Amino acid sequence: MDKARSRETGGSGLGLYIAKSIIKLHKGEIKIKSKEKEGTEVELILSASLEF
């Protein structure tokens, strides 16, 4: 675990908010599963077809 990126040392969770915002803009989903002392699993789901 990278202790430099924990809330105890001043992390704000801003990176997750930014990622969620980008995924939402692209009509995708972000799913997070976390288990204490085991880790966190992040799933990013993006649409295969983008309209321009």
N, C-alpha and C positions, 0 to 999 in steps of 0.2 A: 504494500500500500504506500502511495506517495503522500507522506505526511505534510508536504508543502502545499497540498491542495485540499486540506480539510477545513471545516468550519472553525475548528478550534484555533487554527492559525490565521483566521481572518477571511476565509473564503466566503463568497456571497451567493453562490449558486447562479450567478449571472450567465455563465456559459450554457447551462441547461436551458435557461429561458430563451437565449438567443437561438439555440438549436431548435427548440420547440417552435419558435416563431417562424423560422425558415421552413421547417417541415410543413407547418400549417399553410404557409403561403403557396406551397407546391401541392396542396391538397393531399398531404400524406398524414401519417400517424407516427407517434413516438410512444413506445411502451417501455416501462421500466419495472423490473422486478428486483427487489433487494432483500437479502437475508443477512441478518446481523452475523458477523464473523465469517461469512461465506463469500460475500461480494455482491456486486450489482450487475445485472444484465440489462443492456439497453438494446431495443429493437427499433430500427428506423424503417418505415414502410413508405415507399415512394411510388407514384403512379408511373406505369411504363409508357404511357402516351401523354405528352404535354402538348397543349394547344398554344400556338403562337399567333 
